[in-house]
């Protein structure tokens, strides 16, 4: 079933013009028509979609077909970034609403249906008179996940994919750290009360919070309540049943997650892929996993990483790269012409072209010296251990970083003033220090009780004493661990130049709330208990057993 093609009107043309200037898309080549279609699935359900056809001079063929699967609607804003900006430059686009969303039949169940539905969409496309014989996919965030789900069984006629800030593994995002990631609750709240079709892309994004911008005070209170699961149940009622399935399956290897984990796609995809990420994106670690495995396999994979949080990493600043990528790999009428890794180095505030990521580096070690300082020299043998107490009733706050919407580079100086945080800071650097890759921290650490979490952050302190975040990691600790053995935790990849006069800071805390469900300090399930025990963390410093290890560019002389 299909409606009649509708020509783009004045309002649409105006929006396309303004949007194209914002994303630096270059001049249009044509107008286009939009046709509403219904795509039959193998189980009898129908998915709603819009087919975009460029209006080209007679005899001129479209440059290629782009297929997008989207759970956020097909309104003007989101369709511009994922379809119309390309159609106005000669491409066709099929923009499909995910099952159970925005006119598509069935029930929305995150991560379950995308693999099968994408194959049915491809089968349907092949039967259409307008199908050119090959296609590419694109789309950010959950739209990227949908691509990985399709690439679990790659169609032979899919020739390229563009995946900005797109996870391939929902289990890892929810539970990889051992603590539930609470932006799943905010995202679920948005999806359970989906916007009407006319809602703009930015309106939708404004309701995808990093929990500092909760969609309602009710959700904010629900996230803060204990027991967490019961508190969320009171708020959601019968909405978002998947959220409570997530809470009930904390083991990422549980069979429950098998259909929501697309690791197989990293082993089977063999087409040119452009990955886009941001240093403050919650899926950055997954993007780096994707890049590493595809590169190891010899796949034609390119990587762009900017100084972006999740929203800005969705493609708002990557359209020129995406256009060039499609020109080579879909239209066969141009060249990507860029390095395999295009990386923004914060601090230096410059883009860097590299043959791969990460580059070769040398290790630079800073030793924890006392409760407040870092130095490249070994500490004294008798230096006193440092300690702090994490109180679940007043948890250490989440500030910037990899939050879903509230993330980014922010002033996190407050960590240096809180009693539940240790902030180890170096002296001002006497030479530039450029960090390229994943910092790591080795800690001689113990906690009482054994049930505790660690939040680690690398920050830079400027000449005015203001601190800004660079990289971080969160980990719920194994309560059966041998506390006489050092912990080693890898932070997220980063590219940052500490300039002369700035200082290196390592932040150590016992939580980051409300980004993660807080440790309650007991052996009971953290999402089902209301029992609270404050946790005393102790860091042994003597003899240099606790240290920050930075991967430093060999081209920059270390201090």
C-alpha positions, 0 to 999 in steps of 0.5 A, a space after each residue: 500500500 502506498 500513497 501518492 508522491 507529494 512534492 516538497 513545499 515552500 516550508 520544507 524547502 526553507 527548512 532544508 535550506 536552513 538545515 543544510 547551512 547549519 550542517 555545512 551540506 553544500 548546495 542542493 542539486 534538486 527538489 524531491 517528492 515524498 511518498 508514504 508506504 506500508 512495508 509488510 513483515 513476514 509475520 503480517 505486521 506492516 511498518 510505516 515508512 516514507 520513500 523519498 525520490 529526487 526530482 532529477 533531469 530526464 535521463 539522470 539516475 539517483 546517486 543511490 538508495 539510503 535506508 534508515 530505520 528509526 524509532 523516533 518518528 519521521 518528522 521534519 527535524 529527524 528526517 532532514 538529518 537522515 534523509 532529506 539532506 541527501 535526497 536534495 543532493 540526488 539520493 533516494 531514501 527509505 525512512 522506516 519507523 521501527 515496529 510499534 512506533 509512529 504508525 508502524 504496527 506491532 509492539 515496540 520491544 527495544 532490540 528484539 525485532 530489528 534483525 528480522 525486520 531489517 531483512 524483511 525491509 530489504 526483501 520488500 525493497 528488492 521488489 520495488 520498481 525504483 530499487 537500484 540494486 544496491 543500498 546503504 544504511 545510516 542513522 545514529 544512536 538507536 538507528 545505529 543499533 538497528 544497522 548492527 542488527 541488520 549486519 548480523 546477517 549482511 544483505 549482499 546488496 548492502 554496500 556501505 553503512 554510516 553509524 554515528 554514536 551507535 551501540 551494537 550491544 544493549 547489554 553492555 550499555 545497561 550492565 557492563 559496569 556491574 551497576 545499572 545505567 539509569 539513562 535507560 530509565 529516562 530513555 524508556 520514559 520518552 519511548 513509553 510516551 512517544 511524541 506525536 508525528 509532528 514533534 520535531 527532532 530537537 523536541 524529541 532529543 530534549 526528552 532524551 535526558 542524561 538524567 540531569 534533564 529528567 523528563 519530569 520531576 516524577 521520574 527524578 523522584 523515582 530514580 532517587 527512591 529506594 528500592 529502585 525497582 519498586 520506585 520506578 514501578 510506581 512511576 511507570 506502572 504498566 509502561 515500558 515493560 522492557 525496563 523492568 526486564 533490564 533490571 531483572 537481568 544484570 548478567 550481560 551473559 544471560 540468554 535474555 540479552 542474546 538477541 540484543 547483542 550484535 557482536 556477530 555483526 562485527 565478525 560478519 560485516 565486510 562493507 565500507 563503514 564510517 563510524 562517528 563518535 564523540 569523546 563524551 558519548 556514552 557509546 564511545 567505548 562500544 564505537 572503539 570496540 567496533 573500530 578495533 575489531 573491524 580494523 583487525 579484520 581488514 574491513 574498510 572502516 573509517 573513524 571520526 571522533 569529535 569533541 562532542 556529547 551524544 547529541 552533537 555526535 549524532 551527525 550534526 557536525 559530520 555531514 561533509 564526511 558522510 557526503 564524501 563517504 556516500 559519494 565514493 561507496 554508494 554513488 561511485 562518483 567521488 572519493 572519501 579523500 580523508 584519513 582512516 581516523 580523523 580525531 579531534 585533540 582537545 586542549 590543542 583544539 585541532 583536528 588530526 588525521 591518522 592512519 589508524 587509532 590509537 597511534 603508537 604512544 609511550 607510557 607516562 606514569 604519575 604516582 599518587 603521592 598523598 591525599 591530594 597530589 600526583 607526581 612522576 617521582 615515587 612517593 615516600 615509603 611511609 606516606 599515609 593511605 588516603 581514604 573517603 566515605 561514600 554515603 548512598 544517602 548523599 551520593 557523589 553527583 554525575 557531572 558532565 562526561 558520558 551522560 546521554 544528554 547532559 554529557 560533555 566537557 564541563 567544569 567539574 571543580 566541585 569534585 575537588 571540594 567534596 569530602 566523598 571524593 579524592 582529587 589527586 592533582 599534579 604540579 603545573 606542567 613544564 612542557 606539553 603532554 599529549 595523551 592519545 588513547 586509553 588512560 589506565 589507573 592502577 590502585 591498591 584499593 580496599 573498601 569496608 564493606 566489600 560491596 562498593 563501586 569506583 568512579 575514576 575521572 581524568 581531568 585538567 586543571 587550568 591556570 585559574 584552578 578550574 577543572 574540566 573532565 577528559 575521560 572516565 570509567 565506572 566499575 562495580 567491584 567484585 565483593 569477593 576480590 582479593 583486596 591485597 591485589 591491585 586493581 587496574 581499570 582502563 578509562 575511555 579513549 581520549 585525545 587531549 593535550 595538557 598544555 604548559 602550566 596546566 595540571 593533571 587531575 585524577 578523581 576517585 569517587 565511590 559513585 556517579 549518580 544519577 548516571 549509575 544506580 548507586 552502591 548500597 554497600 550490602 550483598 542484596 540486589 542494588 535495585 531491589 533493596 532499601 538497606 544502606 551501608 556507607 562505604 569507606 574506601 582506602 587507597 594505599 600510596 606508599 612505594 608507588 603502588 597506586 598510579 595513573 598511566 597515560 598513553 603519551 604521544 612520542 612526538 611531545 616531550 613528556 615532563 
